[in-house]
Amino acid sequence: MRAVEKPFKLEVGGKTLRIAEYELEGKRVFHVNFGPGGSPLVIAIAIGSNNKRFWTSIPEGRQKEATDIGRLIAEYIRAKK
């Protein structure tokens, strides 16, 4: 696993999240640090059976957070270009 970009921060619901992007076996994954008291989250883009891309948590189980935060990460990355 290697870091791809410098970590960045996003504001979500009054909280500052620290996001680090990594490459793992050729895939981009994002480590989300919620700060003190928050359980970290790892998310990635997956491809469903209908060939549509979606954000998912690793391990599964935090899909709502992965979808919401993934959308913000995508917006942040697009805005940088």
MOPAC internal coordinates of N, CA, C and O (Angstrom, degrees):
PM7 1SCF
backbone

  N    0.0000 0     0.00 0     0.00 0    0    0    0
  C    1.4553 1     0.00 0     0.00 0    1    0    0
  C    1.5158 1   107.99 1     0.00 0    2    1    0
  O    1.2310 1   120.83 1   -45.58 1    3    2    1
  N    1.3292 1   116.03 1   134.42 1    3    2    1
  C    1.4520 1   119.58 1   178.55 1    5    3    2
  C    1.5223 1   109.96 1  -135.09 1    6    5    3
  O    1.2310 1   120.87 1   -32.94 1    7    6    5
  N    1.3238 1   115.95 1   147.06 1    7    6    5
  C    1.4562 1   120.99 1   177.74 1    9    7    6
  C    1.5197 1   108.78 1   -70.09 1   10    9    7
  O    1.2310 1   120.40 1   -40.07 1   11   10    9
  N    1.3315 1   116.83 1   139.93 1   11   10    9
  C    1.4576 1   121.76 1  -178.45 1   13   11   10
  C    1.5250 1   110.21 1   -98.72 1   14   13   11
  O    1.2310 1   120.19 1   129.40 1   15   14   13
  N    1.2971 1   117.24 1   -50.60 1   15   14   13
  C    1.4621 1   123.68 1  -179.44 1   17   15   14
  C    1.5221 1   108.99 1  -128.37 1   18   17   15
  O    1.2310 1   121.66 1   -11.75 1   19   18   17
  N    1.3247 1   114.44 1   168.25 1   19   18   17
  C    1.4609 1   118.38 1   174.19 1   21   19   18
  C    1.5276 1   108.90 1   -67.37 1   22   21   19
  O    1.2310 1   119.97 1   -35.15 1   23   22   21
  N    1.3339 1   117.67 1   144.85 1   23   22   21
  C    1.4757 1   119.66 1   176.76 1   25   23   22
  C    1.5297 1   110.84 1   -57.69 1   26   25   23
  O    1.2310 1   121.18 1   -28.74 1   27   26   25
  N    1.3155 1   115.36 1   151.26 1   27   26   25
  C    1.4607 1   120.83 1   178.69 1   29   27   26
  C    1.5204 1   108.75 1  -135.19 1   30   29   27
  O    1.2310 1   120.96 1   -10.95 1   31   30   29
  N    1.3177 1   115.76 1   169.05 1   31   30   29
  C    1.4637 1   121.25 1  -177.60 1   33   31   30
  C    1.5219 1   109.79 1  -119.21 1   34   33   31
  O    1.2310 1   121.25 1   -34.02 1   35   34   33
  N    1.3264 1   115.21 1   145.98 1   35   34   33
  C    1.4574 1   122.62 1   174.80 1   37   35   34
  C    1.5215 1   108.70 1  -131.03 1   38   37   35
  O    1.2310 1   120.61 1   -36.13 1   39   38   37
  N    1.3129 1   116.43 1   143.87 1   39   38   37
  C    1.4628 1   122.28 1   175.78 1   41   39   38
  C    1.5199 1   108.21 1   -95.28 1   42   41   39
  O    1.2310 1   120.53 1   -54.97 1   43   42   41
  N    1.3296 1   116.60 1   125.03 1   43   42   41
  C    1.4654 1   121.59 1   179.40 1   45   43   42
  C    1.5188 1   108.30 1  -137.64 1   46   45   43
  O    1.2310 1   120.71 1   -62.29 1   47   46   45
  N    1.2990 1   116.24 1   117.71 1   47   46   45
  C    1.4611 1   120.52 1   176.70 1   49   47   46
  C    1.5122 1   113.78 1    54.30 1   50   49   47
  O    1.2310 1   119.91 1  -141.24 1   51   50   49
  N    1.3171 1   117.79 1    38.76 1   51   50   49
  C    1.4618 1   121.62 1   179.39 1   53   51   50
  C    1.5174 1   114.57 1    81.65 1   54   53   51
  O    1.2310 1   119.94 1  -179.39 1   55   54   53
  N    1.3265 1   117.72 1     0.61 1   55   54   53
  C    1.4649 1   121.93 1   178.06 1   57   55   54
  C    1.5211 1   109.32 1  -109.86 1   58   57   55
  O    1.2310 1   120.91 1   -31.48 1   59   58   57
  N    1.3215 1   115.87 1   148.52 1   59   58   57
  C    1.4480 1   121.44 1   174.89 1   61   59   58
  C    1.5240 1   108.47 1   -99.11 1   62   61   59
  O    1.2310 1   121.09 1   -60.03 1   63   62   61
  N    1.3363 1   115.52 1   119.97 1   63   62   61
  C    1.4537 1   121.31 1   178.18 1   65   63   62
  C    1.5199 1   108.83 1  -101.36 1   66   65   63
  O    1.2310 1   120.57 1   -41.58 1   67   66   65
  N    1.3208 1   116.51 1   138.42 1   67   66   65
  C    1.4603 1   120.94 1   176.39 1   69   67   66
  C    1.5225 1   106.91 1  -103.96 1   70   69   67
  O    1.2310 1   120.92 1   -56.96 1   71   70   69
  N    1.3299 1   115.85 1   123.04 1   71   70   69
  C    1.4604 1   122.32 1  -174.86 1   73   71   70
  C    1.5232 1   109.28 1  -113.75 1   74   73   71
  O    1.2310 1   120.66 1   -49.93 1   75   74   73
  N    1.3298 1   116.33 1   130.07 1   75   74   73
  C    1.4608 1   121.49 1   174.98 1   77   75   74
  C    1.5250 1   107.59 1  -121.74 1   78   77   75
  O    1.2310 1   121.11 1   -46.26 1   79   78   77
  N    1.3339 1   115.48 1   133.74 1   79   78   77
  C    1.4626 1   121.13 1  -179.45 1   81   79   78
  C    1.5237 1   109.47 1  -102.99 1   82   81   79
  O    1.2310 1   120.98 1   -43.35 1   83   82   81
  N    1.3290 1   115.73 1   136.65 1   83   82   81
  C    1.4620 1   121.78 1  -179.98 1   85   83   82
  C    1.5157 1   110.05 1  -133.36 1   86   85   83
  O    1.2310 1   121.15 1   -20.07 1   87   86   85
  N    1.3205 1   115.41 1   159.93 1   87   86   85
  C    1.4532 1   120.99 1   170.44 1   89   87   86
  C    1.5185 1   107.15 1  -109.68 1   90   89   87
  O    1.2310 1   120.96 1   -51.86 1   91   90   89
  N    1.3201 1   115.76 1   128.14 1   91   90   89
  C    1.4576 1   121.84 1  -178.14 1   93   91   90
  C    1.5212 1   107.83 1  -133.92 1   94   93   91
  O    1.2310 1   120.66 1   -66.60 1   95   94   93
  N    1.3162 1   116.34 1   113.40 1   95   94   93
  C    1.4633 1   122.10 1  -178.46 1   97   95   94
  C    1.5285 1   111.53 1    51.23 1   98   97   95
  O    1.2310 1   120.56 1  -135.86 1   99   98   97
  N    1.3250 1   116.54 1    44.14 1   99   98   97
  C    1.4560 1   121.89 1   177.07 1  101   99   98
  C    1.5162 1   115.46 1    79.57 1  102  101   99
  O    1.2310 1   119.66 1  -177.80 1  103  102  101
  N    1.3128 1   118.26 1     2.20 1  103  102  101
  C    1.4712 1   122.67 1  -179.98 1  105  103  102
  C    1.5174 1   110.04 1  -112.63 1  106  105  103
  O    1.2310 1   120.87 1   -33.00 1  107  106  105
  N    1.3323 1   115.95 1   147.00 1  107  106  105
  C    1.4588 1   121.15 1   175.28 1  109  107  106
  C    1.5210 1   109.09 1   -85.82 1  110  109  107
  O    1.2310 1   120.58 1   -50.52 1  111  110  109
  N    1.3149 1   116.50 1   129.48 1  111  110  109
  C    1.4592 1   121.80 1   174.83 1  113  111  110
  C    1.5291 1   108.09 1  -128.72 1  114  113  111
  O    1.2310 1   121.12 1   -26.60 1  115  114  113
  N    1.3113 1   115.47 1   153.40 1  115  114  113
  C    1.4616 1   121.15 1  -177.50 1  117  115  114
  C    1.5183 1   109.09 1  -125.02 1  118  117  115
  O    1.2310 1   121.05 1   -51.07 1  119  118  117
  N    1.3261 1   115.60 1   128.93 1  119  118  117
  C    1.4610 1   122.24 1   176.72 1  121  119  118
  C    1.5217 1   106.72 1   -99.44 1  122  121  119
  O    1.2310 1   120.53 1   -58.17 1  123  122  121
  N    1.3154 1   116.60 1   121.83 1  123  122  121
  C    1.4648 1   122.64 1  -177.76 1  125  123  122
  C    1.5189 1   108.32 1  -107.53 1  126  125  123
  O    1.2310 1   120.70 1   -60.33 1  127  126  125
  N    1.3278 1   116.26 1   119.67 1  127  126  125
  C    1.4555 1   122.56 1   178.27 1  129  127  126
  C    1.5243 1   107.81 1  -104.90 1  130  129  127
  O    1.2310 1   120.92 1   -60.55 1  131  130  129
  N    1.3381 1   115.85 1   119.45 1  131  130  129
  C    1.4565 1   121.32 1  -177.83 1  133  131  130
  C    1.5237 1   113.10 1   -88.45 1  134  133  131
  O    1.2310 1   119.95 1   178.58 1  135  134  133
  N    1.3188 1   117.70 1    -1.42 1  135  134  133
  C    1.4539 1   121.23 1  -178.60 1  137  135  134
  C    1.5171 1   111.49 1    88.29 1  138  137  135
  O    1.2310 1   120.62 1     9.75 1  139  138  137
  N    1.3285 1   116.42 1  -170.25 1  139  138  137
  C    1.4733 1   121.10 1  -176.78 1  141  139  138
  C    1.5270 1   112.01 1   -55.75 1  142  141  139
  O    1.2310 1   121.24 1   -48.14 1  143  142  141
  N    1.3143 1   115.23 1   131.86 1  143  142  141
  C    1.4538 1   120.77 1   176.74 1  145  143  142
  C    1.5155 1   115.36 1    84.27 1  146  145  143
  O    1.2310 1   120.09 1   171.05 1  147  146  145
  N    1.3243 1   117.44 1    -8.95 1  147  146  145
  C    1.4615 1   120.30 1  -179.23 1  149  147  146
  C    1.5191 1   111.25 1  -100.93 1  150  149  147
  O    1.2310 1   120.81 1   -36.77 1  151  150  149
  N    1.2945 1   116.05 1   143.23 1  151  150  149
  C    1.4585 1   121.18 1   178.73 1  153  151  150
  C    1.5334 1   108.99 1   -84.20 1  154  153  151
  O    1.2310 1   119.48 1   -56.16 1  155  154  153
  N    1.3419 1   118.59 1   123.84 1  155  154  153
  C    1.4635 1   119.97 1  -178.67 1  157  155  154
  C    1.5279 1   111.37 1   -60.49 1  158  157  155
  O    1.2310 1   121.28 1   -21.03 1  159  158  157
  N    1.3161 1   115.15 1   158.97 1  159  158  157
  C    1.4535 1   122.35 1  -177.10 1  161  159  158
  C    1.5191 1   108.64 1  -134.28 1  162  161  159
  O    1.2310 1   120.34 1   -43.00 1  163  162  161
  N    1.3232 1   116.96 1   137.00 1  163  162  161
  C    1.4652 1   121.80 1   173.34 1  165  163  162
  C    1.5207 1   106.38 1  -114.13 1  166  165  163
  O    1.2310 1   120.68 1   -51.79 1  167  166  165
  N    1.3416 1   116.31 1   128.21 1  167  166  165
  C    1.4553 1   120.47 1  -179.50 1  169  167  166
  C    1.5211 1   110.51 1  -130.61 1  170  169  167
  O    1.2310 1   121.50 1   -22.67 1  171  170  169
  N    1.3218 1   114.74 1   157.33 1  171  170  169
  C    1.4662 1   121.73 1   178.76 1  173  171  170
  C    1.5212 1   108.01 1  -152.46 1  174  173  171
  O    1.2310 1   121.28 1   -13.40 1  175  174  173
  N    1.3206 1   115.16 1   166.60 1  175  174  173
  C    1.4559 1   121.11 1   174.83 1  177  175  174
  C    1.5245 1   107.55 1   -91.17 1  178  177  175
  O    1.2310 1   120.92 1   -48.44 1  179  178  177
  N    1.3266 1   115.84 1   131.56 1  179  178  177
  C    1.4604 1   122.01 1   177.73 1  181  179  178
  C    1.5279 1   108.43 1  -120.11 1  182  181  179
  O    1.2310 1   120.86 1   -13.91 1  183  182  181
  N    1.3188 1   115.97 1   166.09 1  183  182  181
  C    1.4658 1   121.38 1   177.14 1  185  183  182
  C    1.5218 1   107.94 1  -116.66 1  186  185  183
  O    1.2310 1   121.30 1   -56.87 1  187  186  185
  N    1.3290 1   115.12 1   123.13 1  187  186  185
  C    1.4597 1   120.68 1  -177.82 1  189  187  186
  C    1.5167 1   112.70 1   -80.07 1  190  189  187
  O    1.2310 1   120.90 1    -3.00 1  191  190  189
  N    1.3137 1   115.89 1   177.00 1  191  190  189
  C    1.4605 1   121.59 1  -179.27 1  193  191  190
  C    1.5265 1   112.06 1   -63.60 1  194  193  191
  O    1.2310 1   120.26 1   158.57 1  195  194  193
  N    1.3357 1   117.10 1   -21.43 1  195  194  193
  C    1.4596 1   121.94 1   177.67 1  197  195  194
  C    1.5298 1   111.87 1   -90.89 1  198  197  195
  O    1.2310 1   120.44 1  -168.27 1  199  198  197
  N    1.3454 1   116.77 1    11.73 1  199  198  197
  C    1.4686 1   124.60 1  -179.08 1  201  199  198
  C    1.5209 1   113.40 1    64.55 1  202  201  199
  O    1.2310 1   119.86 1  -160.93 1  203  202  201
  N    1.3225 1   117.86 1    19.07 1  203  202  201
  C    1.4655 1   121.82 1   175.44 1  205  203  202
  C    1.5183 1   108.77 1   -96.43 1  206  205  203
  O    1.2310 1   121.37 1   -38.25 1  207  206  205
  N    1.3310 1   114.98 1   141.75 1  207  206  205
  C    1.4631 1   120.93 1   178.98 1  209  207  206
  C    1.5242 1   110.01 1   -83.62 1  210  209  207
  O    1.2310 1   121.11 1   -34.17 1  211  210  209
  N    1.3377 1   115.48 1   145.83 1  211  210  209
  C    1.4608 1   120.57 1   177.02 1  213  211  210
  C    1.5239 1   108.65 1  -152.28 1  214  213  211
  O    1.2310 1   121.16 1   -23.35 1  215  214  213
  N    1.3319 1   115.39 1   156.65 1  215  214  213
  C    1.4603 1   121.54 1   177.03 1  217  215  214
  C    1.5228 1   108.53 1   -84.46 1  218  217  215
  O    1.2310 1   120.71 1   -41.21 1  219  218  217
  N    1.3345 1   116.25 1   138.79 1  219  218  217
  C    1.4629 1   120.38 1   178.78 1  221  219  218
  C    1.5171 1   109.73 1  -139.92 1  222  221  219
  O    1.2310 1   121.08 1   -25.23 1  223  222  221
  N    1.3194 1   115.55 1   154.77 1  223  222  221
  C    1.4689 1   120.54 1   177.86 1  225  223  222
  C    1.5183 1   109.48 1   -91.01 1  226  225  223
  O    1.2310 1   121.02 1   -27.59 1  227  226  225
  N    1.3052 1   115.65 1   152.41 1  227  226  225
  C    1.4641 1   122.85 1   176.77 1  229  227  226
  C    1.5279 1   106.80 1  -124.81 1  230  229  227
  O    1.2310 1   119.66 1   -64.50 1  231  230  229
  N    1.3283 1   118.25 1   115.50 1  231  230  229
  C    1.4543 1   128.08 1    -7.28 1  233  231  230
  C    1.5272 1   110.54 1   -69.64 1  234  233  231
  O    1.2310 1   120.95 1   -10.81 1  235  234  233
  N    1.3142 1   115.78 1   169.19 1  235  234  233
  C    1.4641 1   120.68 1   179.91 1  237  235  234
  C    1.5216 1   110.82 1   -61.66 1  238  237  235
  O    1.2310 1   121.29 1   -19.71 1  239  238  237
  N    1.3225 1   115.14 1   160.29 1  239  238  237
  C    1.4602 1   119.42 1   176.11 1  241  239  238
  C    1.5180 1   114.05 1   128.25 1  242  241  239
  O    1.2310 1   120.37 1   165.90 1  243  242  241
  N    1.3156 1   116.89 1   -14.10 1  243  242  241
  C    1.4669 1   119.65 1   179.78 1  245  243  242
  C    1.5291 1   109.22 1  -124.32 1  246  245  243
  O    1.2310 1   121.43 1  -133.00 1  247  246  245
  N    1.3309 1   114.87 1    47.00 1  247  246  245
  C    1.4542 1   122.03 1  -173.27 1  249  247  246
  C    1.5237 1   113.07 1   -59.55 1  250  249  247
  O    1.2310 1   119.84 1   136.22 1  251  250  249
  N    1.3119 1   117.91 1   -43.78 1  251  250  249
  C    1.4774 1   120.83 1  -178.20 1  253  251  250
  C    1.5223 1   110.44 1   -59.69 1  254  253  251
  O    1.2310 1   120.33 1   133.08 1  255  254  253
  N    1.3315 1   116.97 1   -46.92 1  255  254  253
  C    1.4626 1   120.33 1   178.70 1  257  255  254
  C    1.5273 1   110.41 1   -63.17 1  258  257  255
  O    1.2310 1   120.36 1   136.77 1  259  258  257
  N    1.3319 1   116.92 1   -43.23 1  259  258  257
  C    1.4685 1   120.97 1  -179.41 1  261  259  258
  C    1.5217 1   110.61 1   -60.06 1  262  261  259
  O    1.2310 1   120.27 1   136.45 1  263  262  261
  N    1.3177 1   117.08 1   -43.55 1  263  262  261
  C    1.4694 1   120.98 1  -179.96 1  265  263  262
  C    1.5234 1   110.99 1   -64.84 1  266  265  263
  O    1.2310 1   120.22 1   131.44 1  267  266  265
  N    1.3190 1   117.18 1   -48.56 1  267  266  265
  C    1.4672 1   121.43 1  -177.49 1  269  267  266
  C    1.5248 1   112.03 1   -64.86 1  270  269  267
  O    1.2310 1   120.24 1   130.80 1  271  270  269
  N    1.3201 1   117.15 1   -49.20 1  271  270  269
  C    1.4611 1   120.69 1  -177.49 1  273  271  270
  C    1.5217 1   110.40 1   -72.41 1  274  273  271
  O    1.2310 1   120.13 1   143.34 1  275  274  273
  N    1.3250 1   117.36 1   -36.66 1  275  274  273
  C    1.4636 1   120.66 1   177.41 1  277  275  274
  C    1.5157 1   111.88 1   -58.72 1  278  277  275
  O    1.2310 1   120.29 1   138.75 1  279  278  277
  N    1.3172 1   117.05 1   -41.25 1  279  278  277
  C    1.4661 1   121.43 1   178.29 1  281  279  278
  C    1.5401 1   110.06 1   -61.14 1  282  281  279
  O    1.2310 1   120.27 1   138.58 1  283  282  281
  N    1.3249 1   117.09 1   -41.42 1  283  282  281
  C    1.4646 1   120.50 1   179.03 1  285  283  282
  C    1.5284 1   111.47 1   -67.87 1  286  285  283
  O    1.2310 1   120.45 1   141.92 1  287  286  285
  N    1.3307 1   116.74 1   -38.08 1  287  286  285
  C    1.4619 1   120.39 1   177.26 1  289  287  286
  C    1.5272 1   109.95 1   -62.76 1  290  289  287
  O    1.2310 1   120.48 1   135.37 1  291  290  289
  N    1.3309 1   116.69 1   -44.63 1  291  290  289
  C    1.4648 1   120.78 1   179.52 1  293  291  290
  C    1.5292 1   110.65 1   -60.82 1  294  293  291
  O    1.2310 1   120.15 1   137.37 1  295  294  293
  N    1.3242 1   117.31 1   -42.63 1  295  294  293
  C    1.4758 1   121.10 1   178.20 1  297  295  294
  C    1.5349 1   109.90 1   -62.46 1  298  297  295
  O    1.2310 1   120.20 1   136.83 1  299  298  297
  N    1.3025 1   117.23 1   -43.17 1  299  298  297
  C    1.4661 1   121.48 1   179.67 1  301  299  298
  C    1.5305 1   110.65 1   -60.85 1  302  301  299
  O    1.2310 1   120.67 1   133.97 1  303  302  301
  N    1.3317 1   116.32 1   -46.03 1  303  302  301
  C    1.4659 1   120.28 1  -177.98 1  305  303  302
  C    1.5277 1   110.10 1   -66.07 1  306  305  303
  O    1.2310 1   119.81 1   137.09 1  307  306  305
  N    1.3340 1   117.97 1   -42.91 1  307  306  305
  C    1.4765 1   120.64 1   178.74 1  309  307  306
  C    1.5257 1   111.06 1   -62.67 1  310  309  307
  O    1.2310 1   120.13 1   142.48 1  311  310  309
  N    1.3268 1   117.36 1   -37.52 1  311  310  309
  C    1.4710 1   120.98 1  -178.91 1  313  311  310
  C    1.5157 1   112.13 1   -67.44 1  314  313  311
  O    1.2310 1   120.49 1   153.49 1  315  314  313
  N    1.3490 1   116.68 1   -26.51 1  315  314  313
  C    1.4666 1   120.99 1  -179.89 1  317  315  314
  C    1.5312 1   111.82 1   -72.99 1  318  317  315
  O    1.2310 1   120.47 1   155.45 1  319  318  317
  N    1.3310 1   116.70 1   -24.55 1  319  318  317
  C    1.4806 1   120.53 1  -175.51 1  321  319  318
  C    1.4843 1   113.14 1   -77.96 1  322  321  319
  O    1.2310 1   120.10 1   180.00 1  323  322  321

